[in-house]
Amino acid sequence: AQSVTQLGSHVSVSEGALVLLRCNYSSSVPPYLFWYVQYPNQGLQLLLKYTSAATLVKGINGFEAEFKKSETSFHLTKPSAHMSDAAEYFCAIRGGSQGNLIFGKGTKLSVKP
Amino acid sequence: EPEVTQTPSHQVTQMGQEVILRCVPISNHLYFYWYRQILGQKVEFLVSFYNNEISEKSEIFDDQFSVERPDGSNFTLKIRSTKLEDSAMYFCASKRRDGNYGYTFGSGTRLTVV
């Protein structure tokens, strides 16, 4: 069965600093991995997805993630944090026969001025 | 950009009452999903729906839950007799076809059972 684990329920960075949100996965088949962002009182917005093409995936808003099979990781990064990046971020893996998503517990990102 | 629309945004109901949460998926999408997020917890899969039938459901999706696509545009989630523990944010999602494309999620309905 597939699963994802997000390390750190809360990450705080200064504006302009590197953002690193960690996600490790477990899967018995080649995984399809996603990062979603949830702004307060809003739905889930797809940031980026890994579908077995390039291991370095670029997403919206300057985010990117690198798939590392040897480390079973799919960490999300952004070189320079912006105040508008403050949100909750969810890593997810495709599971099930109909492609339902299995989410991690989420990491809340705070950005300090 | 096409959106998945959910109504209402917030619903308060008495324990034991029936509630229907409504969703309008993107018009050319074929796969539909309901997820829920209890406050402070992770987003959990409830059910997937394709070709007018349930294709997969989680153990959360018991006999108290049902889904329907009554008119080809709406996609509803019904909870027959709500319990306090049903209080959560419920998200509808849709995708165009099978494959690894990202879903489009709605903004959610916050259900509060009192």
Boltz contact constraints between the chains, C-beta under 6 A:
constraints:
  - contact:
      token1: [A, 32]
      token2: [B, 100]
      max_distance: 6.0
  - contact:
      token1: [A, 42]
      token2: [B, 107]
      max_distance: 6.0
  - contact:
      token1: [A, 43]
      token2: [B, 105]
      max_distance: 6.0
  - contact:
      token1: [A, 43]
      token2: [B, 106]
      max_distance: 6.0
  - contact:
      token1: [A, 43]
      token2: [B, 107]
      max_distance: 6.0
  - contact:
      token1: [A, 43]
      token2: [B, 108]
      max_distance: 6.0
  - contact:
      token1: [A, 44]
      token2: [B, 105]
      max_distance: 6.0
  - contact:
      token1: [A, 46]
      token2: [B, 102]
      max_distance: 6.0
  - contact:
      token1: [A, 49]
      token2: [B, 102]
      max_distance: 6.0
  - contact:
      token1: [A, 51]
      token2: [B, 100]
      max_distance: 6.0
  - contact:
      token1: [A, 96]
      token2: [B, 56]
      max_distance: 6.0
  - contact:
      token1: [A, 98]
      token2: [B, 48]
      max_distance: 6.0
  - contact:
      token1: [A, 98]
      token2: [B, 55]
      max_distance: 6.0
  - contact:
      token1: [A, 98]
      token2: [B, 56]
      max_distance: 6.0
  - contact:
      token1: [A, 100]
      token2: [B, 45]
      max_distance: 6.0
  - contact:
      token1: [A, 100]
      token2: [B, 48]
      max_distance: 6.0
  - contact:
      token1: [A, 103]
      token2: [B, 42]
      max_distance: 6.0
  - contact:
      token1: [A, 103]
      token2: [B, 43]
      max_distance: 6.0
  - contact:
      token1: [A, 105]
      token2: [B, 42]
      max_distance: 6.0
